[in-house]
Amino acid sequence: MSDYSNLIEKYISTLKQDPQSRVFAPLGEIYRKLGLIDKAIAAYEAGLKFNPEYNLGIIGYSSCLIDMGDFKKAYSVLQPLVRSSGDNIKFLKNIAICAENVGDVENALKYYKTILFFNPRDTHATEFVTKYEDLNTTVIKKDVVQFEVDSLESDGLDEWTQLSLVEESNVSVEEGEKDDEDEDESRKADESPFFSHTLVDLYLKQGAKDKALEILEKALELNPEDTRVADRIIEIKAQLTSSTGHDDLMSLFDQKASKIVEVEDDNSEKLKMAYELFLAKIHARANEITLK
């Protein structure tokens, strides 16, 4: 606790001198670890006013919301980071938990699969994927509170000196704040699926080419202009076509070769045993002659 106290004092001192400092994130995480969720949220919300695009701060803030059981708001906080933090395991775990708890099974499945790519031993991710992978699940999308950094209540420097509790506010987009074009772009970004080639690579390593091809074809349907996806589809289809003859022949060759090696090993062992028996008889005969 004393170490935490020193760090808390250090971070608060830094923020007094520079309210825009990013040390609000480790400060908030310390409060969260100590169970001081109210102070943690106050720290994150004050810091995000000055650093609205700081991913680590947003992820830490979402952890506090998850601790409080506010999965809808945490989900809305994390969704804008899908493209920029898709390889951050903490982000993936948080957004997967949120998607699962708000009933967005389809996206939760995608996030948990990606988690398994980075950590195949993740028990919860394995259980979830095993349960929903082959089920015809219908996606249940509940209303999610839209997250806007400008709506966070913060008094700047006083927030750090008083560490007062920040009450939650209903977040909404003010009329006229965005024009129709911005709203369309925002909606497209929200509706775009989370897609990672790493998941395709995972299926290919496991030999599940059909599964990898299925994912790529769905991705191409949603984004026909993605040339990388189109090229990978062509590549995998070519592999599937050419593999029927050559691969089967090589597989048969490997099987035959392994049996030959087994026979050679077996013969070598028998020869070794016969040689040792022969030497033993010679030694026995020599001893008999010496005794006479």
Buried (B, 14 or more C-beta within 10 A) or exposed (E): EEEEEEBBEEBBEBBEEEBEBBBBBBBBBBBBEBEBBBBBBBBBBBBBBBBEEBBBBBBBBBBBBBBBEBBBBBBBBBBBBBEEBBEBEEBBBBBBBBBBBBBBBBBBBBBBBBBBBBBEEBEEBBEBBEEBEEEEEEEEEEEBBBBBBEBBBBEEBEBBEEBBEBEEEEBEEEEEEEEEEEEEEBEEEEEEEBBBBEBBEBBBEEEBBEBBBEBBBEBBEEEEEBEEBBEBBEEBBEEEEEEEEEEEEEEEEEEEEEEEEEEEEEEEEEEEEEEEEEEEEEEEEEEEEEEE
